[in-house]
Structure formats: structure tokens, C-alpha cells
Amino acid sequence: MNKTILITGAAKRIGKEMALSFFYRGWDVVIHYNSSKIEAEALADKMNSARGNSAIIAQANLDNADEVSKLVEKTLSKNFRIDALINNASTFYPTPIGTFSEDNWNALMGSNLKAPLFLIQSFHKELAKNKGLLSMSLILM
């Protein structure tokens, strides 16, 4: 059985490149996305064409705790083991000093801190069992 990695925000940019890098090293990949369904499907199709059943997509708004829980459930229900978790997804928008509000703060904390914490907590037993890895990328400003 191949090792499996879940990468949040894996449909585009850096997340996509990380997903491809692990895939080319023989890993199976759970491609998380929020709104980039077309890109996530294209990436999964590319991987599954090269090596069958090597990638699945999983949609979740990481600002929503219920959706984070569903992401965990979907990942584990696919009979994938979890050997690594990369918390890559982040919310970013430029906000000049003096215009930052509590709503801005709450929006940034959801995907940048809250979701990664709860994903780590949800997968920690599985990661420990598989001697897994986790990584957390944070972009706050």
C-alpha cells in the first residue's frame, strides 16, 4: 500500500506542485480544495491516468468547522491511510494598516490557524500510527 498525503489548498500554485512532487515519488494524494473544483479535478485526473486510484479530491471550506470534520471523514473513509498532512491552504488579502477589522482577523484565523489545528488534532493518531509527517505553512499578511 502506498503512503498517502493530504495537502490542503492542493489544486493550484504551490499546493499543486507539492502534490505532484509527492505523486511522482509514489505517494497517493488527497487533493483538498475550497473553490477550485475544476483545477482539483484536472490534477486528480492527471494523477489517476498515470497511476490508477492514486488521487482523490475533497472539497471543504476550512473556515467552517463542520466542513473540516467532513474533510477528515471523507479522507479516512476512502481506505486511504494518512502518512502526511501539509496544511498549505491559507486566506490572504492585502489589508492596509488602519483598515483591518475584527471580521478580517476572524477570516484569516479560520483557514490559517484554526483549520490546521483541528486537522492535526483529527489525524494525529493516524499520523502517529504510521510514523507520519505534518507540515504547516502560514501566511498571515
ZILIN-V260125 format. One record per backbone hydrogen bond with DSSP energy under -1.0 kcal/mol. CO is the residue of the C=O (numbers start at 1). NH is the residue of the N-H. If there is no record, write none. Layout:
# ZILIN-V260125
CO;NH
CO;NH
This chain:
# ZILIN-V260125
3;28
4;83
4;84
5;30
6;86
7;32
12;16
13;17
14;18
15;19
16;20
17;21
18;22
19;23
20;24
22;27
23;26
28;5
29;56
30;7
31;58
32;10
33;60
36;40
37;41
38;42
39;43
40;44
41;45
42;46
43;47
44;48
45;49
46;50
47;51
54;29
56;31
58;33
61;64
64;68
65;69
66;70
67;71
68;72
69;73
70;74
71;75
72;76
73;77
83;133
84;6
85;135
86;8
86;88
87;137
96;99
101;105
102;106
103;107
104;108
105;109
106;110
108;112
109;113
109;114
110;115
113;117
114;118
115;119
116;120
117;121
118;122
119;123
120;124
123;127
124;128
125;129
126;130
127;132
128;131
133;85
135;87
